[in-house]
Amino acid sequence: MGVESIGAVLSNPSTDLNRAGLQQEDFLKVLLAQLSFQDPLKPMDNQEFMAQLAQFSAIEQTRQGNQDIESMLTLQVANQAVSLLGHTVEVNAGAGTQVGEVTTVGFWQGLPVLTVHTADGSFLTDVGLSQISIVR
């Protein structure tokens, strides 16, 4: 899930990680292939095997840490959105900017969406945090 903040558009971290290199499943496939094709008369050195297991453990810990950080970012974005309730904001709408007060906060697919009541009495719905340029 992507995380957005006020005035910024961030890429999806999951997609970035997929492009970064090998995944855990890829490492397991390589390790299993190596074990199944090794010469029984010349088995893998114990130190090599332990080093590979240590790498596997480090990869798993990094993956878990990334999930924890993403969960914290999601909570921070939700907190940021809720803190905008009752504040006047400037929204970058399709034709220009509009100013109004944040009246409600909802969540759609895990991302916060705001409803903004403008001075002319209309409501802007499904406003994302990245559309907010100024908080007054």
C-alpha positions as CSV (number, residue, x, y, z in Angstrom):
1,M,0.0,0.0,0.0
2,G,1.3,3.4,-0.9
3,V,1.5,6.2,1.7
4,E,0.9,9.8,0.8
5,S,1.5,13.0,2.8
6,I,0.3,16.5,2.6
7,G,1.6,18.2,-0.5
8,A,3.6,15.2,-1.8
9,V,3.1,12.2,-3.9
10,L,5.2,9.2,-3.0
11,S,5.7,6.0,-5.0
12,N,4.4,2.7,-3.8
13,P,7.1,1.1,-1.6
14,S,6.0,-2.4,-2.4
15,T,6.6,-1.8,-6.1
16,D,10.0,-0.2,-5.4
17,L,11.0,-3.2,-3.4
18,N,10.0,-5.6,-6.1
19,R,12.3,-3.7,-8.6
20,A,15.2,-3.6,-6.1
21,G,16.4,-7.1,-6.6
22,L,15.9,-10.7,-5.3
23,Q,13.0,-11.6,-3.1
24,Q,12.9,-14.2,-0.3
25,E,11.3,-16.8,-2.6
26,D,14.1,-16.3,-5.1
27,F,16.8,-16.9,-2.5
28,L,15.0,-20.1,-1.4
29,K,14.9,-21.4,-5.0
30,V,18.6,-20.8,-5.4
31,L,19.4,-22.5,-2.2
32,L,17.3,-25.5,-2.9
33,A,18.7,-25.8,-6.4
34,Q,22.2,-25.6,-5.0
35,L,21.5,-28.4,-2.5
36,S,19.8,-30.7,-5.0
37,F,22.6,-30.4,-7.6
38,Q,25.6,-30.6,-5.2
39,D,28.0,-33.5,-5.6
40,P,27.4,-36.0,-2.8
41,L,31.1,-36.8,-2.8
42,K,31.9,-33.1,-2.3
43,P,29.2,-31.6,0.0
44,M,28.9,-27.9,0.7
45,D,31.3,-26.6,3.2
46,N,29.6,-26.1,6.6
47,Q,30.9,-22.5,6.9
48,E,29.4,-21.7,3.4
49,F,26.1,-23.3,4.4
50,M,25.9,-21.4,7.7
51,A,26.8,-18.1,5.9
52,Q,23.9,-18.7,3.5
53,L,21.5,-19.4,6.4
54,A,22.7,-16.2,8.1
55,Q,22.0,-14.3,4.9
56,F,18.5,-15.8,4.8
57,S,17.9,-14.8,8.4
58,A,19.1,-11.2,7.7
59,I,16.8,-11.0,4.7
60,E,13.8,-12.1,6.7
61,Q,14.6,-9.6,9.5
62,T,14.9,-6.8,6.9
63,R,11.6,-7.8,5.4
64,Q,9.9,-7.8,8.8
65,G,11.4,-4.4,9.6
66,N,10.1,-2.9,6.3
67,Q,6.6,-4.2,7.1
68,D,6.8,-2.6,10.6
69,I,8.0,0.7,9.2
70,E,5.2,0.7,6.6
71,S,2.6,0.0,9.3
72,M,4.0,3.0,11.3
73,L,3.8,5.2,8.2
74,T,0.2,4.2,7.7
75,L,-0.7,5.1,11.2
76,Q,1.2,8.4,10.9
77,V,-0.7,9.3,7.8
78,A,-4.0,8.5,9.4
79,N,-3.1,10.6,12.4
80,Q,-2.1,13.5,10.1
81,A,-5.5,13.3,8.3
82,V,-7.5,13.2,11.5
83,S,-5.6,16.2,12.8
84,L,-6.8,18.2,9.9
85,L,-10.4,18.1,11.1
86,G,-11.8,21.6,11.6
87,H,-8.7,23.2,9.9
88,T,-8.9,25.5,6.9
89,V,-6.9,24.0,4.0
90,E,-6.1,25.0,0.4
91,V,-6.9,22.1,-2.0
92,N,-5.4,21.7,-5.5
93,A,-8.5,20.9,-7.4
94,G,-8.7,20.2,-11.2
95,A,-9.1,23.9,-12.4
96,G,-7.2,25.6,-9.6
97,T,-7.1,25.9,-5.8
98,Q,-10.0,26.1,-3.5
99,V,-10.1,26.9,0.2
100,G,-12.3,25.3,2.8
101,E,-12.7,23.6,6.1
102,V,-12.1,19.9,6.6
103,T,-15.3,18.4,7.9
104,T,-14.9,14.6,7.6
105,V,-12.1,12.1,7.3
106,G,-12.7,8.7,5.8
107,F,-10.5,5.9,4.5
108,W,-10.6,4.3,1.1
109,Q,-8.3,1.3,0.4
110,G,-6.3,2.2,3.5
111,L,-5.7,5.8,2.4
112,P,-7.4,8.8,4.1
113,V,-9.8,10.9,2.0
114,L,-11.2,14.2,3.2
115,T,-14.4,16.1,2.7
116,V,-13.8,19.9,2.5
117,H,-16.6,22.5,2.9
118,T,-15.7,25.5,0.8
119,A,-16.8,29.1,1.4
120,D,-19.4,29.0,-1.4
121,G,-21.2,26.2,0.4
122,S,-20.1,23.3,-1.8
123,F,-18.3,20.2,-0.7
124,L,-15.1,18.7,-2.2
125,T,-15.2,15.0,-1.6
126,D,-12.5,12.3,-1.8
127,V,-9.7,14.8,-1.4
128,G,-6.4,13.0,-0.8
129,L,-3.6,14.4,1.4
130,S,-1.4,15.0,-1.6
131,Q,-4.0,17.5,-2.9
132,I,-3.6,19.7,0.2
133,S,-1.0,22.4,-0.4
134,I,-1.6,24.7,2.6
135,V,-3.0,24.2,6.1
136,R,-4.1,27.3,7.9
